[in-house]
Amino acid sequence: MSPDSGCRRTFGYPLMLPRIIDFSEQGARLRVRLGQLIIVPESGEEHSIPLAEVGVLVAAHPQITVTQAVLGGLASAGAIVVVCDERRLPVGMLLPLVGHHLQARRFVAQAAASVPTKKRLWRQIVRAKIELQAHALETLHGDSAGVRPLMRLVRSGDPENVEARAARAYWPLLFADEDFRRDHERGDQNRLLNYGYTVLRAIVARAICAAGLHPALGLHHHNQYSAFCLADDLMEPFRPTVDLVVARLVREQRQTPPLDSATKGALLDALLSDCQLDGQTRTVFDAATLAAQSLAAVLLGEAERLALPESLHHASA
């Protein structure tokens, strides 16, 4: 299947790496046969992928047809399905219900987590996010321009909202644009960030479910209308992985590129890249899994700290 077939980032990677399948460029019929996801594109040959190898499937094209067996098979295998609207922007996710044999125990520990514990964990998350933001700036521009020292100001629960202070400095520096603002509704590079973050959110939500935690029970984010508050918490340090590739695309093309297959491919490549965690090279999928597992360990009283990324390996590529 060619890269333009709508299944980018599917072929050519090691089998142990979960695949991100994005159907954007043409329609296809999906079905399941003997543990395989069968893909029949509008044009081209039939292909099959083991269900167990699918990490995230993005249904963006309006003529994607799936059977109940596909949805059930992907959920049973632990994959996340992201559904898009008529603009081909993500609007929903399908998550697996069962992710761990001790899930009930972990749900109880998660719901019973004390406020001081949540605040302590949020401090670690914010510090890690600022560190990765500084690393992205240093990679792109050679200097974090004062963002890195803000890490030291983050206290338990971040009552002074240092996270927002860092963001106000970070975004204009990242894009070399004093007028840039992070706004979900704007059609500039925000549109690219939205897409990348949605796939990242799915990766993190998948890891949370696999760790036996509930993605709706957040540490800091609390929204009665969101089923992914914990995913929104835990994905924060991973966001600069997306930020950096968007900034590079804008700089290389001297404008915001369209959200086409090439741009999506670059974003998905970033989410299949490596990062540094506890002195070891890990894929983003692996790092998200370790972060979720470490959170479960903290909530169960088996650990003190989260395992979070420390630097971005694809940054120097």
Secondary structure, 3 states (H helix, E strand, C coil): CCHHHCCECCCCCCCCCCEEEEECCCCEEEEEECCEEEEEECCCCCEEEEHHHEEEEEECCCCEEECHHHHHHHHHCCCEEEEECCCCCEEEEECCCCCCCCHHHHHHHHHCCCHHHHHHHHHHHHHHHHHHHHHHHHHHHCCCCCCHHHHHHCCCCCCCCHHHHHHHHHHHHHHCCCCCCCCCCCCCHHHHHHHHHHHHHHHHHHHHHHCCCCCCCCCCCCCCCCCCHHHHHHCHHHHHHHHHHHHHHHHHHCCCCCCCHHHHHHHHHHHCCEEEECCEEEEHHHHHHHHHHHHHHHHCCCCCCCCCCCEEHHHHC
